[in-house]
Structures are given as structure tokens and as C-alpha cells.
Amino acid sequence: SSDLCKSHPTSSRATSSPAMAASGEGVGVTRPEGCCGRLLNQQEAIAVDEELMASPGFSIDQLMELAGLSVACAVAEAFPREPESRPAVLLVCGPGNNGGDGLVAARHLHHFGYEPVVVYPKPNQKQQLFVNLVTQLAQLSVPVESALPDSLDRYCTVVDSIFGFSFSGAVRAPFDEVLRRLSADSVPPVVSVDIPSGWDVEKGPPSEGPFLKPSVLISLTAPKLCAAHFEGRHFLGGRFVPPSIVEKYKLKLPSYPGVSQVVELPSSKI
């Protein structure tokens, strides 16, 4: 049950301010920076992924495994479990790579001593990678459901692994209703993976339509522009980025502590 979690992060809501409203290059527009250097726009985020798979030779399976492990580590750090307890974590996964990160995270959370439950409304059955990930969960008896449960009370947190940095346009069914339910004040704290679902990758929370208001954000590789609008506990995962990408995109990635897969960023800045 949720009371098995040792602590909850300070609840926060998405906020924006004129000082943080810059969302890209242009005349008179300054690209916002934070403690990780330049915040990546959508095109850069896609390019970094492509370069990781082209130049250093990472496979999509490797990147997804490392990303999902980082997500699980961030959840475990933000919601540490008491000894002998198995806190329940709900992971809501979309059909793309961001959803794949959530499927991987669910497996690791199981091994970390949590009780993950996956909601996977539109399973990706065309790519063997995703079929494999669901099979791995079945081997561990991790539930994979097609819809949100009636009650979310027993979960200490909800992991938003629905939409990633390639998302654009309006949120369509069934995810529009999913976002509406998960944005209610009564919902357990939300941990968003890379991009809070419903947000514009560069501009942040939309002026209309459903979107989530996470308490925790786990940025992968490097924070994206929308992170300038986030206030809450912010983790970075991606302890594998080669120097060539760090230099090319003017990143200033922090040191990871010990053998950790995540590092918590200062709350006052990105």
C-alpha cells in the first residue's frame, strides 16, 4: 500500500514564467540553459538518439534498457521502500520508445522489491523488442493491464511513460482520458519519464487539452527545453553519453555519484 513508502517528494505543479518561456532559437530569443548546459529542442533530442545509435554503436535495446534502469532507480530514490515492504507502483506506458522505457523500469522495480503494475493501452505488437519486454514481465508475473484500475489509492506513485520527445499534436484516445484521470488532484505523485505527457517538448504545458503535472521528472541523456517549466524533484539518467555528443550539443552533464544510474539535479534550476 502507499503507506509502505518511506517518503513522498514535495508535491509540485507545472509552472511557467516569462523568464523561462524561451523555447528555441530565433530573433531575440535566448536558449535557456541550466546546470546541464543547453536544454535540447525536439530536433536535437531526436538527433542525439540517432547519433548514439550511429556513432558509438548503441542498439535501441541497449538504450531502452539503460533508460528504463535509470527510471527505476529514480523511482526508488524518490520513493524509498521500507524493509520487508513491497510498495505498489503503477506504470502507464505508451506505444512508443517512452513506453518501452516504462516496461523496462517495471521489470527492474520488481527486482528492486516493489510491486509494479503496468497499464499498456496500445501494445506495440509489430516490433519484437516490445513483445520481448512484455514477455519478460509475464515471466515475473507482473500484471500488464489495458486500462487504468478503478482506484489508484494503493499506489505510492504513478510513472508516466506515455509520450516522449517525438510526440507532437493533440492527445488522442485512449490517452486523452488517461491523462485527464492522472491529472486529478487525488492521484498519487506522478513521475514523468523525459517529457511530462501532454506537454509540448519545447514550450511546456499546453494552453488547452489534457496534460500531467508531475512531482518528479527523470530526464534521459539531457534535459529538454520543456524542463524549464518544471518545478519539482528532477533526476537525470543516461550515464553513457560519449564526450563527442557532450561537446557537440554544449552539454554540462553532472557527475554521477558512486555507481548510481541517476543524479538528482538542483531544485532551483535545471
Salt bridges, closest charged atoms under 4 A:
GLU25 OE2 - ARG31 NH2 2.18
GLU25 OE2 - ARG38 NH2 3.27
GLU33 OE1 - LYS252 NZ 3.89
GLU44 OE1 - ARG31 NH1 2.97
GLU44 OE2 - ARG38 NH1 3.07
GLU51 OE2 - LYS248 NZ 2.93
GLU65 OE1 - ARG107 NH2 2.89
GLU65 OE2 - HIS108 NE2 2.77
GLU115 OE2 - ARG154 NH2 3.04
ASP176 OD2 - ARG180 NH1 3.80
GLU177 OE1 - ARG180 NH1 3.76
ASP185 OD1 - ARG13 NH2 3.48
ASP194 OD1 - LYS224 NZ 2.81
GLU264 OE1 - ARG233 NH2 2.66
